[in-house]
């Protein structure tokens, strides 16, 4: 971990454990309640007409999704079989790979697709987390998605949610992705002088990253060290959901399930999702079921922008010349990603947009929109970008191959000349 990141974590931890922060938190909460009450009173808004800001909810679960190649899945399995029995009780559903027996967990798959339980992990000594259930499905012939569902020993209200972060944030290591800000030496010396809003943002952003730490530290992730993984908080409350009153104007994207009456919210350019439900009911929902049905089409429709951002970072190393073109695992993975996007096609009679419109409504900043029009050109754009860069990589590879051949020829000539001189001198 960078020194600045560790310094930032200590700075944050000292502030949220200070009396100043606790007093400010109580003050802010009282001001918010008073402002909301006075505003409704001034506008003479009846209780049944007031906007629903979805308050008094608790977190019951968190799911984290990781995209892995066959090599990545193999490494996860090896880690699962080697977890210490004192801390974990593991129920594996797949055979452990060995030196003599290797398996293609992710393989060419065009005719059908399914999803299932990958492993179940009980945490025997953890204060907050009861278990982690991993289910998975193939996205395409090159990559699979593993969805880790974290179940907590007790649902997390606002206080226990915050304490989960306070108690665990210092456990983050160099293997973890961390959001941090640079601070001066003077700021680092002051234990109670952090901006309150920044501290609240840090708490909210750190919650899924701490859960991600369990994957990157105890298991394996191909993306989790340098990127936040796709995640979703499951929040429930006693009051039912009324979609007409629920405040969605500040939400970039929201999906409303008409049958089961729950909402999934997200920011378009971030991997964080949140499910909001009412009546203290936890609906059965997992991303792997949709991946198994619609595969690449679903994945690139909902997560394509994130994948494009990751691709830009990975491809830049080659396009700028910072990393030379060589056929290694990293380069092979990049080629597989380029190839995988070409598999975007619906495998069912009913396409993804028709099925979506039957079960869901789509909102952007509180306005109902047509999902197909919203994403209509996205997949074609991603495919075009990947195809163009694939062609560019081929040209770079050919140039690199030609250069290597030229160097080899020059080296061969030099060796030949040296050999001639040696033979003349020894004659």
C-alpha positions as CSV (number, residue, x, y, z in Angstrom):
1,X,0.0,0.0,0.0
2,X,1.2,3.5,-0.8
3,X,2.4,5.5,2.2
4,X,-0.1,8.3,1.3
5,X,-3.1,5.8,1.4
6,X,-2.1,4.5,4.8
7,X,-1.7,8.0,6.1
8,X,-5.2,8.9,4.7
9,X,-6.8,5.9,6.4
10,X,-5.3,6.9,9.7
11,X,-6.4,10.5,9.3
12,X,-10.0,9.4,8.5
13,X,-10.0,6.8,11.4
14,X,-8.9,9.4,14.0
15,X,-11.5,11.8,12.9
16,X,-14.5,9.5,12.9
17,X,-13.5,8.3,16.4
18,X,-13.3,11.9,17.7
19,X,-15.9,13.7,19.8
20,X,-16.0,16.5,17.3
21,X,-17.3,14.1,14.6
22,X,-19.9,12.6,16.8
23,X,-21.2,16.0,17.9
24,X,-21.3,17.2,14.2
25,X,-23.2,14.0,13.2
26,X,-26.0,14.6,15.8
27,X,-26.2,18.3,14.8
28,X,-26.5,17.5,11.1
29,X,-29.2,14.9,11.6
30,X,-31.3,17.3,13.7
31,X,-30.9,20.1,11.1
32,X,-32.0,17.7,8.3
33,X,-35.1,16.6,10.1
34,X,-36.1,20.2,11.0
35,X,-35.5,21.4,7.4
36,X,-37.6,18.6,5.9
37,X,-40.4,19.1,8.4
38,X,-40.5,22.9,7.9
39,X,-40.4,22.6,4.1
40,X,-43.4,20.2,4.0
41,X,-45.3,22.4,6.5
42,X,-44.7,25.6,4.4
43,X,-45.8,24.0,1.2
44,X,-48.8,22.4,3.0
45,X,-47.9,19.0,1.7
46,X,-49.9,16.1,3.1
47,X,-47.9,13.1,4.5
48,X,-49.2,10.8,1.8
49,X,-48.0,13.3,-0.9
50,X,-44.5,13.9,0.5
51,X,-41.5,12.7,-1.5
52,X,-40.1,9.4,-0.2
53,X,-36.3,9.6,0.5
54,X,-36.2,6.0,1.5
55,X,-35.2,6.5,5.2
56,X,-35.0,4.0,8.1
57,X,-33.6,1.2,6.0
58,X,-31.1,-1.5,7.0
59,X,-28.5,-3.5,5.0
60,X,-29.1,-7.2,5.0
61,X,-26.8,-8.4,2.2
62,X,-24.1,-7.2,-0.1
63,X,-23.2,-8.8,-3.4
64,X,-19.9,-8.3,-5.3
65,X,-19.4,-9.5,-8.9
66,X,-16.0,-10.4,-10.3
67,X,-15.1,-11.2,-13.9
68,X,-12.5,-14.0,-14.3
69,X,-10.8,-16.0,-17.0
70,X,-10.3,-19.7,-16.7
71,X,-6.9,-19.1,-15.1
72,X,-8.6,-16.8,-12.6
73,X,-11.3,-19.3,-11.7
74,X,-8.6,-22.0,-11.2
75,X,-6.8,-19.7,-8.7
76,X,-10.0,-19.0,-6.8
77,X,-10.6,-22.7,-6.4
78,X,-7.1,-23.3,-5.2
79,X,-7.6,-20.6,-2.6
80,X,-10.9,-22.0,-1.5
81,X,-9.4,-25.4,-0.8
82,X,-6.5,-23.8,1.2
83,X,-8.5,-21.5,3.5
84,X,-7.5,-22.0,7.2
85,X,-10.1,-24.3,8.8
86,X,-9.9,-22.3,12.1
87,X,-11.4,-19.2,10.4
88,X,-13.5,-20.7,7.6
89,X,-15.8,-23.6,6.9
90,X,-15.9,-24.1,3.1
91,X,-18.4,-26.2,1.1
92,X,-16.8,-26.5,-2.4
93,X,-19.0,-27.6,-5.3
94,X,-16.1,-28.1,-7.9
95,X,-13.1,-30.3,-8.0
96,X,-9.7,-28.9,-6.9
97,X,-7.3,-28.5,-9.8
98,X,-4.0,-30.3,-9.4
99,X,-0.6,-30.6,-11.1
100,X,-1.8,-33.6,-13.1
101,X,-5.5,-32.7,-13.5
102,X,-6.4,-29.3,-14.9
103,X,-9.9,-28.4,-15.8
104,X,-11.5,-25.9,-18.2
105,X,-14.0,-24.3,-15.9
106,X,-14.5,-21.6,-18.5
107,X,-14.8,-23.0,-22.0
108,X,-16.2,-22.5,-25.4
109,X,-20.0,-22.4,-24.9
110,X,-22.4,-21.5,-27.7
111,X,-25.2,-24.0,-27.5
112,X,-26.4,-23.4,-23.9
113,X,-25.5,-21.7,-20.6
114,X,-26.4,-22.1,-17.0
115,X,-25.5,-20.9,-13.5
116,X,-25.0,-22.5,-10.2
117,X,-23.4,-22.5,-6.8
118,X,-19.7,-22.3,-6.9
119,X,-18.9,-22.4,-3.2
120,X,-20.3,-21.6,0.3
121,X,-18.0,-20.1,3.0
122,X,-18.9,-19.8,6.7
123,X,-16.8,-17.2,8.6
124,X,-16.2,-18.7,12.0
125,X,-14.5,-15.8,13.8
126,X,-15.7,-12.6,12.0
127,X,-17.5,-10.0,14.0
128,X,-19.9,-8.9,11.3
129,X,-20.0,-11.3,8.3
130,X,-21.8,-14.7,8.7
131,X,-21.2,-16.2,5.3
132,X,-20.3,-15.7,1.7
133,X,-22.1,-17.6,-1.0
134,X,-20.5,-17.7,-4.5
135,X,-22.6,-18.4,-7.5
136,X,-21.4,-18.1,-11.1
137,X,-22.2,-18.1,-14.8
138,X,-20.3,-17.8,-18.0
139,X,-20.6,-14.4,-19.7
140,X,-19.1,-15.8,-22.9
141,X,-16.6,-18.4,-24.1
142,X,-13.7,-16.6,-22.4
143,X,-14.9,-15.1,-19.1
144,X,-17.2,-16.0,-16.2
145,X,-18.9,-13.9,-13.6
146,X,-18.7,-15.0,-9.9
147,X,-21.2,-13.3,-7.7
148,X,-20.2,-13.3,-4.0
149,X,-23.2,-12.7,-1.7
150,X,-22.2,-11.5,1.8
151,X,-24.7,-12.2,4.6
152,X,-24.3,-10.4,7.8
153,X,-24.8,-11.8,11.3
154,X,-27.2,-9.0,12.0
155,X,-28.7,-6.5,9.6
156,X,-26.7,-3.2,9.6
157,X,-28.5,-0.1,10.6
158,X,-26.8,3.3,10.3
159,X,-24.7,2.9,13.4
160,X,-23.6,-0.7,12.8
161,X,-23.0,0.1,9.2
162,X,-20.6,2.9,10.2
163,X,-18.9,0.8,12.9
164,X,-18.4,-2.0,10.3
165,X,-16.3,0.5,8.3
166,X,-14.5,2.0,11.4
167,X,-13.6,-1.5,12.7
168,X,-12.3,-2.9,9.4
169,X,-10.9,0.0,7.3
170,X,-7.4,-0.4,8.8
171,X,-7.3,-4.0,7.6
172,X,-7.0,-2.9,4.0
173,X,-3.6,-3.9,2.5
174,X,-1.6,-3.4,-0.7
175,X,-3.7,-6.2,-2.3
176,X,-6.8,-4.0,-2.0
177,X,-8.2,-1.1,-4.1
178,X,-8.5,2.0,-1.9
179,X,-10.0,5.4,-2.5
180,X,-7.8,8.1,-0.8
181,X,-6.8,11.7,-0.9
182,X,-3.4,13.3,-0.3
183,X,-3.0,15.2,3.0
184,X,-0.3,17.5,4.2
185,X,1.9,16.8,7.2
186,X,0.0,19.5,9.2
187,X,-3.4,17.9,8.4
188,X,-2.0,14.5,9.4
189,X,-1.2,15.9,12.9
190,X,-4.7,17.2,13.5
191,X,-6.9,14.3,14.6
192,X,-10.3,16.0,14.5
193,X,-10.0,18.5,11.6
194,X,-11.4,16.6,8.6
195,X,-14.3,17.8,6.5
196,X,-17.5,16.2,7.7
197,X,-18.9,15.6,4.3
198,X,-15.7,14.1,3.0
199,X,-15.7,11.7,6.0
200,X,-19.3,10.6,5.3
201,X,-18.4,10.0,1.6
202,X,-15.3,8.0,2.7
203,X,-17.5,5.8,4.9
204,X,-20.0,5.1,2.1
205,X,-17.3,4.4,-0.5
206,X,-15.3,2.2,1.9
207,X,-18.2,-0.2,2.8
208,X,-18.1,-2.3,-0.5
209,X,-14.3,-2.0,-0.7
210,X,-13.9,-3.6,2.8
211,X,-16.1,-6.5,1.6
212,X,-14.0,-6.6,-1.6
213,X,-10.9,-7.0,0.7
214,X,-12.2,-10.5,1.7
215,X,-12.0,-11.5,-2.0
216,X,-8.6,-10.0,-2.8
217,X,-6.9,-11.1,0.4
218,X,-8.4,-14.5,1.1
219,X,-9.3,-15.6,-2.5
220,X,-8.2,-14.1,-5.8
221,X,-9.4,-11.4,-8.2
222,X,-8.1,-10.4,-11.6
223,X,-9.6,-6.9,-11.3
224,X,-10.0,-6.2,-7.6
225,X,-6.5,-5.0,-6.8
226,X,-6.7,-2.0,-9.1
227,X,-10.4,-1.4,-9.5
228,X,-13.6,-1.4,-7.5
229,X,-15.7,-4.5,-8.4
230,X,-19.4,-4.3,-9.3
231,X,-21.4,-4.4,-6.1
232,X,-24.9,-4.1,-4.8
233,X,-26.3,-3.3,-1.3
234,X,-29.6,-4.9,-0.4
235,X,-31.6,-2.5,1.7
236,X,-35.0,-3.2,3.3
237,X,-37.4,-1.3,5.4
238,X,-40.9,-1.8,7.0
239,X,-42.7,0.8,4.9
240,X,-43.8,-0.3,1.4
241,X,-42.4,1.2,-1.8
242,X,-44.5,3.6,-3.8
243,X,-42.7,4.3,-7.0
244,X,-44.6,7.5,-7.6
245,X,-43.4,9.0,-4.3
246,X,-39.9,7.6,-4.2
247,X,-37.4,10.4,-4.8
248,X,-35.4,9.4,-8.0
249,X,-34.6,12.8,-9.4
250,X,-31.1,12.7,-8.0
251,X,-30.5,9.1,-9.2
252,X,-28.7,8.7,-12.5
253,X,-30.2,5.3,-13.3
254,X,-33.0,3.3,-11.6
255,X,-34.7,0.0,-12.5
256,X,-38.2,-0.7,-11.0
257,X,-39.4,-4.2,-10.7
258,X,-43.2,-3.9,-11.3
259,X,-44.1,-7.4,-10.0
260,X,-42.1,-7.6,-6.8
261,X,-42.1,-3.8,-6.1
262,X,-38.4,-3.0,-5.6
263,X,-36.0,-0.6,-7.1
264,X,-32.3,-0.9,-8.1
265,X,-30.4,2.3,-8.3
266,X,-26.9,3.1,-9.7
267,X,-24.5,5.7,-11.0
268,X,-23.8,5.2,-14.7
269,X,-20.0,5.5,-14.4
270,X,-19.6,3.7,-11.1
271,X,-19.9,0.0,-10.1
272,X,-22.1,0.7,-7.1
273,X,-25.7,-0.5,-7.1
274,X,-28.3,-0.4,-4.4
275,X,-31.6,-2.4,-4.1
276,X,-34.4,-0.7,-2.2
277,X,-37.3,-2.9,-1.0
278,X,-40.2,-2.5,1.4
279,X,-42.5,-4.6,3.7
280,X,-39.3,-6.0,5.3
281,X,-39.1,-8.4,2.3
282,X,-36.0,-9.6,0.7
283,X,-36.7,-10.5,-3.0
284,X,-34.8,-13.3,-4.8
285,X,-32.5,-11.6,-7.2
286,X,-29.1,-12.4,-8.6
287,X,-27.2,-11.1,-11.6
288,X,-26.0,-14.6,-12.6
289,X,-29.5,-15.7,-13.5
290,X,-29.7,-12.9,-16.1
291,X,-26.1,-13.6,-17.3
292,X,-27.0,-17.2,-17.9
293,X,-30.1,-16.2,-19.9
294,X,-28.7,-13.3,-22.0
295,X,-25.0,-13.6,-21.4
296,X,-22.9,-11.0,-23.3
297,X,-25.9,-9.0,-24.3
298,X,-26.9,-8.4,-20.7
299,X,-23.4,-7.9,-19.5
300,X,-22.4,-5.2,-22.0
301,X,-25.8,-3.5,-21.8
302,X,-25.5,-2.9,-18.1
303,X,-21.8,-3.1,-17.4
304,X,-20.3,-2.3,-20.8
305,X,-19.3,1.3,-19.9
306,X,-17.3,0.0,-16.9
307,X,-15.6,-2.7,-19.0
308,X,-14.7,0.0,-21.6
309,X,-13.0,2.1,-18.8
310,X,-11.0,-0.9,-17.7
311,X,-10.0,-1.7,-21.3
312,X,-8.8,1.8,-21.8
313,X,-6.4,1.5,-18.9
314,X,-5.1,-2.0,-20.0
315,X,-4.8,-1.1,-23.7
316,X,-3.0,2.2,-23.0
317,X,0.1,0.4,-21.7
318,X,0.5,-1.0,-25.2
319,X,-0.6,1.9,-27.3
320,X,1.7,4.4,-25.6
321,X,4.7,2.0,-25.8
322,X,5.1,1.9,-22.1
323,X,4.8,-1.9,-22.4
324,X,6.2,-3.8,-25.3
325,X,4.0,-6.2,-27.3
326,X,4.8,-9.8,-26.2
327,X,2.6,-12.9,-26.2
328,X,2.1,-13.4,-22.5
329,X,-0.9,-14.0,-20.3
330,X,-1.8,-10.4,-20.0
331,X,-1.7,-9.9,-23.8
332,X,-3.7,-13.1,-24.3
333,X,-6.3,-11.9,-21.8
334,X,-6.6,-8.6,-23.7
335,X,-7.1,-10.5,-27.0
336,X,-9.8,-12.7,-25.4
337,X,-11.6,-9.6,-24.2
338,X,-11.5,-8.2,-27.8
339,X,-12.8,-11.5,-29.2
340,X,-15.5,-12.0,-26.5
341,X,-17.5,-8.9,-27.4
342,X,-18.2,-10.4,-30.8
343,X,-20.4,-13.0,-29.1
344,X,-23.1,-10.4,-28.3
345,X,-26.3,-12.0,-29.3
346,X,-29.6,-13.0,-27.7
347,X,-29.9,-16.7,-27.3
348,X,-33.6,-16.8,-26.5
349,X,-36.6,-16.2,-28.6
350,X,-37.5,-13.2,-26.5
351,X,-34.9,-10.5,-26.7
352,X,-33.6,-8.8,-23.6
353,X,-35.4,-5.5,-24.1
354,X,-38.9,-7.2,-24.6
355,X,-38.4,-9.2,-21.5
356,X,-37.2,-6.2,-19.5
357,X,-40.2,-4.1,-20.5
358,X,-42.6,-6.8,-19.3
359,X,-41.0,-6.9,-15.8
360,X,-39.3,-3.6,-15.3
361,X,-39.5,0.2,-15.7
362,X,-36.4,2.2,-16.4
363,X,-35.8,5.7,-15.0
364,X,-33.0,8.2,-15.5
365,X,-33.0,11.2,-13.1
366,X,-36.6,10.4,-12.2
367,X,-38.0,10.3,-15.7
368,X,-39.2,7.1,-17.2
369,X,-37.2,6.1,-20.3
370,X,-37.1,3.4,-23.0
371,X,-34.1,1.1,-22.1
372,X,-33.5,0.1,-25.7
373,X,-33.3,3.7,-26.9
374,X,-31.0,4.5,-24.0
375,X,-28.6,1.7,-24.7
376,X,-29.3,1.2,-28.4
377,X,-26.0,2.2,-29.8
378,X,-23.8,1.3,-26.8
379,X,-23.0,-2.4,-27.7
380,X,-22.3,-1.5,-31.3
381,X,-20.0,1.3,-30.2
382,X,-18.1,-1.0,-27.8
383,X,-17.7,-3.7,-30.5
384,X,-16.4,-1.1,-33.0
385,X,-13.9,0.2,-30.5
386,X,-12.6,-3.3,-29.6
387,X,-12.4,-4.3,-33.2
388,X,-10.4,-1.2,-34.2
389,X,-8.0,-1.7,-31.3
390,X,-7.7,-5.4,-32.1
391,X,-6.5,-4.4,-35.6
392,X,-4.1,-1.9,-34.1
393,X,-2.7,-4.6,-31.8
394,X,-2.1,-6.9,-34.8
395,X,-0.1,-4.2,-36.5
396,X,1.9,-3.5,-33.4
397,X,2.6,-7.3,-33.1
398,X,3.7,-7.5,-36.7
399,X,6.0,-4.5,-36.3
400,X,7.5,-6.0,-33.1
401,X,7.9,-9.3,-34.8
402,X,9.8,-7.7,-37.7
403,X,12.0,-5.7,-35.3
404,X,12.9,-8.9,-33.4
405,X,13.7,-10.7,-36.7
406,X,16.0,-7.8,-37.7
407,X,17.8,-7.9,-34.4
408,X,18.2,-11.6,-34.7
409,X,19.6,-11.3,-38.2
410,X,22.1,-8.6,-37.1
411,X,23.1,-10.8,-34.1
412,X,23.5,-13.8,-36.5
413,X,25.8,-11.7,-38.8
414,X,27.9,-10.5,-35.9
415,X,28.3,-14.0,-34.6
416,X,29.3,-15.2,-38.1
417,X,31.9,-12.4,-38.5
418,X,33.4,-13.1,-35.1
419,X,33.5,-16.9,-35.9
420,X,35.4,-16.1,-39.2
421,X,38.0,-14.0,-37.4
422,X,38.4,-16.6,-34.7
423,X,38.9,-19.3,-37.4
424,X,41.5,-17.1,-39.3
425,X,43.4,-16.4,-36.1
426,X,43.5,-20.0,-35.1
427,X,44.4,-21.3,-38.6
